[in-house]
Amino acid sequence: MLFTYLVTGWEGAVHNSRVLTTQLEDPNSGFPHPPPGKYYLVDFGYSNKLGYLAPFRNIPYHLRDTRRRGGGINGPTELFNYRHASLRNCIERCFGVLKARFPILRFMTSFSLVR
């Protein structure tokens, strides 16, 4: 598990896509863009752009969704979404490990930035 970039200072209600877009547009942010030919996984809330892969919309995403329909994975777009979900689950588990190690992250209290 390796976190390569961290940004703080945003309210919890701000959508992740806004935070990412702001970091991408700021040349001084130090955000590590994916190298050529590599991609960062992003969720449904983001749009596909060079270096960032979102799942296909309106296509089953989780295996339980495909099982609910009464079948397996049908076609390359469902397979992509299934594998995307599997990788995202791995990422979410990493955040779970981090929150277990540092419980304060689960119960952050808001503090005024002004004294």
Contacts in CASP RR format, 6 or more apart in sequence:
PFRMAT RR
TARGET T0000
AUTHOR 0000-0000-0000
METHOD contacts of the structure
MODEL  1
MLFTYLVTGWEGAVHNSRVLTTQLEDPNSGFPHPPPGKYYLVDFGYSNKL
GYLAPFRNIPYHLRDTRRRGGGINGPTELFNYRHASLRNCIERCFGVLKA
RFPILRFMTSFSLVR
1 94 0 8 1.000
1 97 0 8 1.000
1 98 0 8 1.000
3 98 0 8 1.000
4 32 0 8 1.000
5 23 0 8 1.000
5 30 0 8 1.000
5 31 0 8 1.000
5 32 0 8 1.000
7 19 0 8 1.000
7 23 0 8 1.000
7 29 0 8 1.000
10 19 0 8 1.000
15 45 0 8 1.000
16 43 0 8 1.000
16 45 0 8 1.000
16 46 0 8 1.000
17 45 0 8 1.000
17 46 0 8 1.000
17 47 0 8 1.000
20 42 0 8 1.000
20 46 0 8 1.000
22 29 0 8 1.000
23 29 0 8 1.000
23 30 0 8 1.000
23 31 0 8 1.000
24 31 0 8 1.000
24 33 0 8 1.000
33 51 0 8 1.000
34 40 0 8 1.000
34 51 0 8 1.000
34 52 0 8 1.000
37 51 0 8 1.000
38 51 0 8 1.000
39 51 0 8 1.000
39 52 0 8 1.000
39 53 0 8 1.000
40 51 0 8 1.000
40 52 0 8 1.000
40 53 0 8 1.000
41 52 0 8 1.000
41 53 0 8 1.000
41 84 0 8 1.000
41 87 0 8 1.000
41 88 0 8 1.000
41 91 0 8 1.000
42 52 0 8 1.000
42 53 0 8 1.000
42 54 0 8 1.000
43 54 0 8 1.000
43 55 0 8 1.000
43 88 0 8 1.000
44 54 0 8 1.000
44 55 0 8 1.000
44 57 0 8 1.000
44 61 0 8 1.000
45 54 0 8 1.000
46 52 0 8 1.000
46 54 0 8 1.000
47 54 0 8 1.000
48 54 0 8 1.000
53 84 0 8 1.000
55 61 0 8 1.000
55 80 0 8 1.000
55 81 0 8 1.000
55 84 0 8 1.000
55 85 0 8 1.000
56 77 0 8 1.000
56 80 0 8 1.000
56 81 0 8 1.000
59 77 0 8 1.000
59 78 0 8 1.000
59 81 0 8 1.000
60 66 0 8 1.000
60 69 0 8 1.000
60 78 0 8 1.000
60 81 0 8 1.000
60 82 0 8 1.000
61 81 0 8 1.000
61 82 0 8 1.000
61 84 0 8 1.000
61 85 0 8 1.000
62 82 0 8 1.000
62 85 0 8 1.000
63 73 0 8 1.000
63 82 0 8 1.000
63 85 0 8 1.000
66 72 0 8 1.000
66 73 0 8 1.000
66 74 0 8 1.000
66 78 0 8 1.000
66 82 0 8 1.000
73 79 0 8 1.000
73 82 0 8 1.000
98 105 0 8 1.000
99 105 0 8 1.000
99 106 0 8 1.000
END
